[in-house]
Amino acid sequence: MNTFYLVKSASEVSAILWDGVSDYTPPEGWTLMDAAAFIAWQEQNPAPPPPPPPVPESASPAYLRIALRRLHGITPPMVSAKIELIPDPQDRQDADDLWEYATSIRRNHPLVGSIAGAFDLSDAQVDEIFRVADAQAA
């Protein structure tokens, strides 16, 4: 018995054991391939990447700091410097308190959007920062 592959699409593949000689008809819509043909097919038809994990609603400030630094070279003093540029004293103090003392920072908090804008980070980049921070905490 040898391993053969039934292929319908890049995400629909099944392996079967078959002697390669006896009668066998693959199910409708499926293609039967030996190992060499399957390897060649895989090179021409890579599987689509899995979807990214969902964006966490919040993350630990410590892990967010690590993710910011690792992904974008943004350090805590750089964020603090941007917070110091907030013109309204009350808003600036609120942002500073959140940045320094929060036990969790929500993805949808206005400060996150402000900091992202100050560093020209896209929504997709911020989502990835939260994903990385969440993965580190796990």
Sequence and secondary structure as in RCSB ss.txt:
>XXXX:A:sequence
MNTFYLVKSASEVSAILWDGVSDYTPPEGWTLMDAAAFIAWQEQNPAPPPPPPPVPESASPAYLRIALRRLHGIT
PPMVSAKIELIPDPQDRQDADDLWEYATSIRRNHPLVGSIAGAFDLSDAQVDEIFRVADAQAA
>XXXX:A:secstr
 EEEEEEEETTEEEEEEE SSS     TT EEE HHHHHHHHHHS           SEE HHHHHHHHHHHH   
HHHHHHHHHT SSHHHHHHHHHHHHH S EETT HHHHHHHHHTT  HHHHHHHHHHHHHHH 
